[in-house]
Amino acid sequence: MSDDEKYCKTLQHFLAVAPYINQFVIDDIGLFISDKEKVIWDVVPKTFKWDKASYVGDIPGPGWVSYDAIQQGRRVVKEVSKEGFGVPYIAVALPIRENNEIVGAIAIQQSVEGRERLFEIANSLNEIIKAVDINVNQIAAEAEELSATGQQLGMISQDTKSQVDETDSIIGVIHKIAAQTNLLGLNAAIEAARVGVHGKGFTVVADEVRKLAQTSSESSKNIHVTLKKIQDAVDQINASVNEMILASDHQAASLTDIAPSVNQLSNLADSIVTLAKDLTTDHFNRNS
């Protein structure tokens, strides 16, 4: 009698099919078949750091999914971290029944290292996109604030220009007063000359008035030149402020256009995280 014939028909069927099971999957998997006493057939995964090349003949004990499936009489799923055997994996075991009696168990171990890596990448991507989203919103708010500040500076610049223009008109009045004062001094000098020796005091006053008129005229010219420079500077400031307003408005508009795309990326990142979690979810138990 062959080894297989020592087992019940159901176990024999599993043993006949077992060599083909791992050929249906792409990942490196482990496969164990046991009766109620010991492991009777196995394929040890190459990527796992297990301490044996084969466990045939070993007696499953507590901690083995095969043992738990036989003891509990139901499907058992366990997740094992990479600290145990070098790679994270999921072990699934089913009790094998014949005539409603449990005669053994079949267990599969499959690495989830790639899925865990996907989950890590998805989480990192999600964190980066959310950080970008926060920064974009912050920059957009700062751009709007800069635009408001630029508009306020533009109003101040316009007010300054208006005040310079008003000062320029005042200088014109001063210039006219200086001209009239000069004319008054000239008339006074003519009158002093007419009265002769009795008009000496008046002559001195006339000379001082004419000097004052000349000084006022020169000062008004100097002030005019200075104010013209100030006016030119204010015009340049006003032009720069207008450019800043246009640039900040454009920046704010651009960031506003970007925001929906960033939000969409954020939603996609959330979806990737959910998908990565879903890849390691036990759907059978979740839906049962």
Helices and strands as residue ranges (DSSP letters): G 4-6, H 9-21, G 22-24, E 29-35, E 39-43, H 65-72, E 76-80, H 82-85, E 89-98, E 101-111, H 113-195, G 196-199, H 200-279, H 283-287
